[in-house]
Amino acid sequence: MGTLTIKSLDDLAAHIKAKHPSLYFSSQTSTVIPFDRLLRSPHKNGMDLVNLSQIPGEMEWAGKNLLCRGGVTWKEAGEFCLESGREIMTYPTEELACVLAGVATSCTGERSFGYGTLRDQVVSLTTLGKEGKAIHLKKNRKLLEHSLFQDQRAKDLLKAYGDSYREYEGFKNAPFPRLETEVDLMIGLEGQLGVVTEVELQTIPKGHSRYLFFELPPWEKDDSSHLEILERVQPLRRLIRCCELIDSNGMEFLEKSLRPATGKDFIFLEILEEHFDEICERLASSLGPIGENQMYEMPVSKFQKLRMAIPRAVSEENSRRGVIKKGTDIQVRTEQMAKLMGLYRKLAGKGIPYTLFGHFGDAHLHFNFLPTAKEADACERSLESLYGEVLKMKGSPFAEHGIGLIKQKFIRPFLSDIHFEMFRYLKSTMDPLNIFFSNGYLNL
């Protein structure tokens, strides 16, 4: 058992047929799988680590939809679409991650504010199942009609599971996977039921974006302007591509030439050019002094450098310190955002360096501690307490990056008997030998 690199779908099928328990990956950018440690140490649980990034990437058009196979990155997919005058709708921060890995983890990225989640954009996908054979799944086919759910007990289980999901409608990802259509069997399941080998994604006509920035006081001192902007952009959701926050601490990671200002937070909006003047006018009038004095446009080239630099710098800082990132992926309802900001303010008072950034318009932010090795345990205890508060709020603890290995202990309180029963049922029918990510959350 060890680390393998797969270079073709035939080799992948052969590996699956050999029935070795395996964790399949392609990007090594996941925040919930400690690849740096797994790749350095013996796999004591007998699990293979299988790298799929070297399977040749292929792309083609299916009408106006994009077909991706193999090790295609989001950057490559975006460039391929632009050559044909179209765009993908998902916009992950790490553009060098692989598209198929994004499907497995149900990544969402910045443009969920305007276009919905990746799950909304998947038309169909292909996976290799327990026998190493291709299985084709479609969004327009309901799970209630799938062969897995034809006996009455399975139908009842699916209905009860679906009922439990309703309180999380409107969230990017609930604490447990949505199970409504066939493709849901693979989106966000983290490769626990099969390996995704192809995905068909909706695309949109190419548009020209402009970027509107709000310069605000640090949220730790005064978040009233932040919360007012959050309220004002909600009715404009389908006219604005994204609404993001970068706090003053995150800005400190940038080289000085990229910093719009020092000691300030920034909320930025990505807006299609045809809507830009309308949005500016509506926000200027509704936000009063904020709109008049703290709102300006940033050039596209400068914005793109800024956007990529901060999350990468955070990862590099944690790597330098030799610790796993201690961060959050919490989403709450918009009306609960003030309370979540208050909880983050308590974390900020712990005396440990931190940053706050992310998908502000969706009430979905990433608070990241930047601890020393000695401070890591204290961060872990603080996060455990935080997730307890999120549970009371019925928020989603991991709305974007999955559960993996690192966050399993935090997710357990969010799950009930019906979820564990569904997990066991899916594993027993689709992966009875437990060869797909054998220590993933379906086995909790």
Disulfide bonds with the S-S distance in Angstrom:
none
